[in-house]
Amino acid sequence: MAPKNGPVKTLSIGRIRVKIWANRSQENGAWFNTEIVRVYKEGDKYSESAQFGRNDLPLVQKAADWAFAWIVEQEVPAHESEAIE
């Protein structure tokens, strides 16, 4: 079995975590996907859920905003001469 690649970036705010995954294909080039979860503790074990309460939503919004900003930074050309006009 091939080794599993993890997220290229993980951002957290409170108990909300966003994971950013990099993908690449010859046909489509590179792109990113995100996964936003709420971390909670059940006994001695930490788990994740994709369900959010009312008070989680502002943090989900902020985490999504941070992820978007990080992804946009990765897509900016390294040199100004490479910028798309």
C-alpha positions, 0 to 999 in steps of 0.5 A: 500500500502506498504511503498516505500524504498528509495535509500541506497546511493545518490551521487552528482557531479554538477547537476548529481546525482546517486542513489544506490538501495539495493535489496535482494532475497532468491534466489539471495542474495543481489545486487545493482542497480543504477540510474543516472540522471541530475537535472534541475530547471524548474520555481520553481520546480526541476526535473530529466532527464535521458538525458545528454549533451556533457558536462554532460558526464564526470560528469556521468562517475565520478558519475558512478565510485563513485557508483561502488566504493561504491558498491564494499566497501559494498561487502567487507567482514567485516573480512579478514577471510571471504574473498573469495580466 
